[in-house]
């Protein structure tokens, strides 16, 4: 975990391409958020992160990197992988067994999107949870970059 004088807190993990890693990632995210005093965000953050990591495992390519970035009044959860396929939200029926992941992320997040990976390989799928009720603004220090998906690029980690 790292921090800086501008109030940014961040932590990242490289994840093996293994279905069992989703459970481990859930524990890591919950532990980090409780440690940051954000237990009230843990359920939503863990749910959204689980969907993004699962998508990266099924549709992406290793390496997979999960990161959390907290600054001012927003938490950004990012999952990067080297797969070429860009995730998109599907409109599936009530009886569908798959395809709800990004709809779930959209339902819980204040913002979400997809951007090119930092080394131009793969992509970063991300979402933001505001710490301020009803605030859909991303702090200026977490401005979006290079849009690819519906909501632009991921907030910068500083």
Secondary structure, 3 states (H helix, E strand, C coil): CEECCCCCEEEEEEECCCCCHHHHHHHHHHHHHHHCCCHHHHHHHHHHHHHHHHHHHHHCCCCEEEEEEEECCEEEEEEEECCCCCCCCCCCCCCCCCCCHHHHHHHHCCEEEEEECCCCCCEEEEEEEECCCCCCCCCHHHCCCCECCCCCCCCCCC
